[in-house]
Amino acid sequence: MVIRMNDDIIEISGKIDSNNAAEFEKALFEAVSANKSETPILDAEELEYISSAGLRVFMKLRKQIGKPPIIKNVSSEVYEIFNVTGFTQLLDVRKKLREISVDGCEQIGAGMSSRVYRINADTIVKVFYPGIGLERIEEERENAKTVFVNGIPTAITFDIVKCGDCYGSVYELIDAVQFSIFLRDNPEKASEYRVKYARMLKDMHQIKLTDKFQNMKTLYKKWISDLRMFFTQEEMDALCGLIDVIPDRDTFVHCDAHIGNVMVQDGELILIDMADAGIGHPVFDIGTLCWHYRLMPNSQGRDFGLKTILGFVPENNDMLNAIWDDLIKVYFEPKSETELIKINKIAYIIGTLRNTVTAAKHSQMPAQYKKMIIDAAKKELLPNIEEYKKLLGNVDEYFTN
């Protein structure tokens, strides 16, 4: 048994049993004391075996620090010991992640935070960009499980892996293809599937969830607060004012349900990417889709945005315009041109705001694109705050579901 420090990580190797448990306890507690972290992180990649005597040492540590220590990179064999003894319920035990390569794999999708590759006929992997941590990916997996049991068509990752310096989520999606690619390659089915997509979104917004999920209004305000380098406090308060007037809802909101985050499998549409999912008013989803289908395709950042989100840049905007037109027609069933204009205006406001907060949300966004969208917010949103607040405050006039 060996304990050594590697930066802020306490590394454990060898075997721990009744013969050396006392020695292990002394060395571990000395290392934790020297480390002084609030939550010790123990790397057990080289831990070969642990007996009940060793497990009791971890329980003593848990009692001393008042919380479960993190024990990561645990092999499958050692994890099984923790699991069958019930210690996975008492300690934060994390299996060592499987490592895979996507070299030579077909890329079947892309987004602002990840790329999607087909590993084989049965599985795909969503590889997140560098800097996106394991905690966010695990949270997305838990979100997906919760919404799935509530009847929302989503794919659940069955494995989290390492892919070079990045993390990835593996999904079992047999013969699935990204919806954007499906629409591009199957124009004869496009109209049918655009309607199916709109109905899926409307059905999704019938589902109520508990406050276990993050609140969309709170999330947007956080994103706005992260823009302090671009806006004054008064300007940020004004933008938050747009959020405040939106009626509260406990409706499920995906927050990024564009066609790059939908897969087609056996004729069914399946949502992926639950990283920002939460509860709130459906206008947050509709506004975000307005940004993807109406605002971005007509912006100076069109090529960057569409390539990043869809994985390709359409020759023209016809495909995206048709998606938006069918979405509004099926989702809202507007009864007049005046109603249609107001719905589009409300979506435009939220879409412009969503475009703005991407400057905080996506660190890999080019600086010139960030400047462009911040300038647009100062030109389009800030001068019209009071008018826009009135429209958003009455949004339930159009969202009857």
N, C-alpha and C positions, 0 to 999 in steps of 0.2 A: 504494500500500500504506500503510495506517494502522494503528497499534497504540495503543490507549488503555485505561486502567483504569476499571472500573466496579465499585466496591466491591472484592470479591476476585476478580472475573472480568477476564481479559485479552481484550479484544475486538480481532478482526482483521478488516480490511475491504480491498476492492480486489482487485488481482491481484498474484501473486508469481511471478516468473520469474527467469531468469539475470541480467536487468538490475538487479534490486533485491534479490536474495537476500542479499547481504552486508549491505545496509542493514537488511533484515528480521531477520537473525540478531542483529545488534547491538541493535536495539530490543527484540526478543523476550527476549533474555537479560537485558537491563536491567530489563524489566518483571517477569520471573520472580524476579530477585534482590530487587527492591523488594517483591514480593508475599509472599515467604517462606512460601508454602503448601507443605506436604509433597508434594501432588499438584496441580500447576498446572491450572487449568481455563481453557481457551481457547474463547471464543465465536466461531465462524466463520460466524455467520448472514449477514454481509455480505461474506464471502470469495467472490469471483466466479470465481477461477481460481488454480490452483497447478501449477507445473511440477516436474520432478524435482529441480531446484535447490532449490526451496522445501521439498520433502519431505525432502531431506537435512538441512535445518536442524532439522526435528522429530526426526530420528534423533539428531542431536548433543544435542538437549535431553534425549531419552530416556536417552542414555548418561550425561549429567551428573547427572541426578536419580536414576538407577538404577531407573526404573519408567516405564511408558507415561504420558505426559501425557493429560489428557482434552480431546478436541477435540469440542465439541458444536454442535448446530444447523447441521450441515453440509448444504448443499443436495444434492439428488439428483445434480446434475451434478458437483459437486466430490467427493461421496462416491464416485462411480464412478471418479474418478481415483485416489483412495486405494485403492479395491478392486482395480482391474485391475493396479496396481503391487505389490499384496501388503501395502500399508502398514496395511490394516485388521487384519492379523494381528500387527502390531508396535506399533501405537498404539491407544489407546482412542477410536475414532472413532464418533461418534453422529450419526445423521441428524436433521435438523430434524423435529419431530413435526408431522404434519398436524393442522390445527385443524378441529373440527366443532362443530355445535350440535345439541342435542337438543330445541330448542324445537319444539313440535308433535308430537314423537315419542311413541308409546305406551309407557308404562312397563309392562314385563311381569314385573318382579321387583324384589326389594329384599333387603338384608341389613344386617348390622351395620357393614359397611365400604363398601358400594356400592349403587347402583341400576342396574337393567338396562333398557335401552330398545331397541326395534326401530327400526333406521334405515330399512330397506326390507325387501322380501320375503326377501332372502337373508342379511342381516347384522343382528347385534345389537351393542350396545356396553355394556360394563360400566363405568360411571362411578364412580370411587372418590371418597370424601368428601375434603374439603380436609385437608391435612396428611399424607395417605398418599403417600409419595415414589415417584419413578420406580424407584429401586433395588428396592423391594419388588415392584413390578409386573413388572419384568423377571425377577426371581427366580421369580415365579409362572409366567411363561411358560416358563422353562427347566424348571421342575418338571413342567409339563403335557406338554412334549415327551418328557421321560424316561419318565413313567408311561404315556404313550400307546403308545410302542414296546414297553412291557412288557405290553401287552394290557389296560390299564385304559381303559374307555370315557370319554374326556374330550374336551372341546373345546379346540383350540389357537388362541390368538390369532394373527392374521396381521398385526396392525398395532397399535401403541400411539399414541394420539392425545392432543391437548390438547382439553379441553372447558371453556372459560372458565378458571377458576383451578385446575381439576382435571385429573387424568390419566384416560384410559380405555383399555380393551382391547377391540378389535374382533374379533368371532368370526363365522365363516360358519356360521350355523345356520338352514337353510331351514325356515320354518314351525315353528320350535321354540317351545315355551311352557314356562314355569316349572312344575315338577312340582306345586307347591302349588296353582297356579291350575288346572292340568289336573284334579287330584282334586276341586277345588271345583266345576268346571263340567261334569264327566263322572261323576256319581255311579254310573251304571250300569256303568262300567269300573273303579271304585275298588278293588274287591276283587282283581281280576286284577292291577292294577298295584301294589298294596301287596305282593303276593307276589313280583312281579317285582323290586321294589325290595329286598326282604329277600334274595333270591337274589343280586342284584348285589353287595350288601354282603358276603355270605358268600364269593362268588367272588373279590371284591377282596382279601379277607384271606387268600387262598391265595398271593398274589403276594409274592415276596421281592425286596427291593431292596438295593443296596449302601449303605455308610455315607456315600455322597455326600450323602444326605438327612439333615436334622436329626433328632436323636433326641427322641422324644416326652417322655421323662423329663427330659431336659435342658431342653426348651422349657417344660414345666410348672414346673420349678424356677426358671427365669428369670422367668416370670410371677409366681410366688409372691414372689420377691425384690423385684419391683416393687411389692409391696403393703406395704412397710415403713412407710408412713404410717398403715396401719390395724392392723398386727399388731406385737407384740414379736418380738425375735429368737427367743425360745423358742417362740413360737406358730408362726412361720414354719418353724422346724426340725421341729416336730411335723407340720405339713402336708407338708413334704418327706419325712418318714418314711413317709407313705402312698404316696408315689411310689416310694421306694426298694425296697419289698417286692414291687412288681409284677414278675413275671418279664420278663427281656429277650427281645425278639424282633426279627427283621429284616423283619417284615411291613410292607407298605405301610399307612399310616394316613392317611386324608384329614384328620381332625381337625375337620371341620365338614360332614359329609355329610348335612345335613338337607334336607328337600324344597324349601327355597328355593335350594339350591345344586345342584339336579338339573334338567336340561332334558329335555323329551320331544320327540323328533324322529323322525317316521315310526315311531312305536311303540316306539322304543328309548330307554333312559334314559342320559343323558350327564352326567357330573360336570363342574362348573365350580368355580372358586375353589380353586386349589392353593397359596394363600399360606402356609398353615400345615402343609401336607402333610409327612409324614416317615416314619420307621420306628419301630416299637414294637409294643406289645401291642394287639390289637384291642379290648381293654376300653376304651381311650381313645375309640374311635369309638362304641362301644355306650353308654358313660357319657354322652358328649356328646349323643347322641340321646335318652337318658332325660331330660336337662335340657330339651331342646326339646319333647318330646312329653308328658312327665309333670310335671316340676317347674314349668317356666315357666307353663304354662296354668293352674296352680293357685296361682300366686303373686300378690302384690299388684301386681307389675309386669307382669301378663299383657298388658294392652293395648299397652304400650310395646314389650315384647319380641316379641310376635307380629306386630304391625304392622311392626316394623323388619325382622324375619326373613322373614316370609311375604309381606309387602306388604298384608296385610289381617288383620282379627281375626275368626275364626269365631264364629258366634252361640253355639255351645257347643263343648265339647271332644270331641264324638263322633268327628270326623274324625281328630284326633290320637291319641285313645285306640285307635282301630281300627288306625292305622299301627303303634303300639307293640305292640299285642297280636299282630298278624300277624308283625311283625319277630321277636319273641321266639319265637313258635311255629315259624316257618320256619328261623330261624337256629340255634336251640339244640335244637329238638325235645325239650323237657323231658319226662321220663318220669314225673314225680310232681308233686304240688302243693308238696311240700317243696323240690324242686329249683327249681321256678318261683319260689318265694318267695326263695330264696338268690340266684338270678340277678338278680331285681329289686332285691334289697338291694345287691348289688355295683354294679349300674348306678346306683343311687341315690347311693352314696358318690362315685363318679367324677363323676356328674352334678352333685352339690352342689359338689364341688371345681372343676369346670369353670365353674359359675355364679360361684364366688368369683373366679376369675382373670380373668373378663371385666371386673372393675373396673380391672384394670391394662391389659387388652388393648384396650379401647375408650374412647378419650378423650372421645367425644361422648356417653357415657352420662350421663343426668341424675344430679346429686349425690344426690338422695333415693333413687334406685334403687341406686346404689353402696352407700349406707348400709344399705339393706335386705338386700342379699345378703351384705355383710360380717357383719351381725348374725346372719344365718342360719348362716353358717359357724361363728361363735363359739358358737352354740347347738347346732348339729347335728353338727359335725365334731370340734371340739377336745375336748369331754368324752368322746368315744368312740374316741379315736385307737387305743388298744391293741386293742380289739375289732375295729375296722375293718381294722387291719393284718393280723390273722389271716385275715380273709375275703379280702383282696386277695392275700395271700401264697399262697393256695390257689386262685387264680382259674383255673388251668389244668385244674382238675377239671371245669369247665364249657365251657371253650374247647378243644374237641378238634381243631378244624381248624388 
